[in-house]
Amino acid sequence: MWAARATELTGKEWRYVKVLQTNFNSLQPTTFEDCAHFGTLQPSLFDDDMYG
């Protein structure tokens, strides 16, 4: 996966969250934080609880 390779190359952790187009359109995000909200809906994608 590209996130694992990016982490390896940069030394900084990268993660991937898939946001469905229909969800993106319904939220109409104006910031990255708005998009990151979708990560909280998919907690199984993360090893830890990064969103509290």
N, C-alpha and C positions, 0 to 999 in steps of 0.2 A: 504494500500500500504506500502511496506517496507520502503520507504523514510520517510513517516509520523512517522512510529514506530521508525526508527533510530533517527529522530529529537527529538522525545519524550525521548528516552533513553539517548541520548548524550547531549542534550541541544544545539546542533549545527544544523543548517538547512541543510538537505539533499534534493537533487532534483534528478529527474529521467528524462533522455532523451533517447528515443529509437533511435538507429541508425540501419538502415537497413543494412543487410550484404552486399548487392550490393553497397551501398554508401560507406561503410567502405572499401570494396575491391578496389573501384575506386579511393578513396583518398589515400590509402596506408599510413595511418598516422604513424608518428614517435614519436609524443608527444600526451599527453592528450589534449593539447590545440587544436591540429588538430581535434581531435574527438569532442571537445566542440563546434567547428564551426557548427556542425549539429544542435545544440540547437538554433542557430540564424535562422535556416530554419524552426523552429517550434515554433514561439513566443507564440502561444496560450497555450503552456504548462506552461508558467510562469505568475505569478501575476504581476510582475514588469518587467521593461526593464533592465535586468541584463547585457546585452551585448551592452548597449549604443545606 
